Amino acid sequence: MVSPSAGEPPTGEPMRLAGAPISWGVCEVPGWGYQLSPGRVLAEMRDAGLAATEFGPDGFLPDGPADRAAVLARHGLTAVGGFVPVVLHDPAADPLPQIARVVDDFLAAGAGVLVLAAVTGLDGYDVRPELDDRAWRSLLANLDAAAAMAADRGILATLHPHVGTVVERPDEVRRVLDGCSVQLCLDSGHLLIGGTDPAELARQAPGRVSHAHLKDVDAGWADRVRRGEVSYTNAVAGGMYRPLGRGDIDMAGLVGALREAGYAGWYVLEQDTILAGEPAGDGPAADVRASVAYLRGLVRASRRGAVPPVKGEGKSGGAPQASGRHSASGDTA
């Protein structure tokens, strides 16, 4: 049985909030920036009021599942799962053995959610190929096979549409929705940058969203990335990602759409950043605390009836394209 609730926060938490090491600049891309130590990242995560985390890239935490879980436990955290970049479109390669090893490690560490990214096979997220029909058939078949294999082991597998991967644009998200049955990790930032309105996707495909990465985005930077005027990496370094409620994504509308659809999964807070060195003072933790406060403020406001109801009729199929100010009307904490 699939168990996305592994590592559930304490009773009384209004939303199932979790962190991710990328908010502290910890990333799998070579040369991404200064990499903070697990000790600092996990301590600051817990101090921000988070009870769980995704694992981060290989090498950030110990390789052994038991050791990984023990490190988290020493910091008062449990494991949600993690982001796993895999080449899924190559007809000559079978990704399932690699994914099976990751799934087994997740199970042993007490995690429940596998977040697959359909990477290109190149380093980073600045260049990507266009897939032909044969590659698309392999991608869709491998997504279904990976999801079924993970479910048989008790793990929820999701696909993360992601800038610089082979599933980025609205037509590519739509092709996944129409061509296979894998669940989605709805990442508000990557969807917006790729051209999809995340709140509309949550409304139009509620049965396909089983995991959520929440990040806010400066729409000006996002537009420049979409037009090819600046690389994704340089946009991140320039501050494209913002604390929740301080960017141009309608976080109130997105969270409202997810909750109205009965979403009960994790809300993983992410604010991708690139660090030049060891931060003095609070560093990235200040932005994480601001995002936690914003989300909890949304929940309190919704209970008082202060958050406007989500607008728009539910539709079926497709991936809605972002337009205008990207439905930006989110409340602040």
VENRAPE-V754305 format. One record per helix or strand of 2 or more residues. SS is the DSSP state (A for helix, B for strand). FROM is the first residue (numbers start at 1). LEN is the number of residues. Records with the same first field share a line. If there is no record, write none. Layout:
SS = FROM-LEN, FROM-LEN
This chain:
B = 17-3, 52-3, 78-9, 113-6, 156-5, 183-5, 209-6, 216-2, 241-2, 267-3
A = 21-4, 38-10, 65-10, 96-14, 133-21, 170-10, 188-7, 198-7, 206-3, 219-8, 232-6, 251-10, 285-20
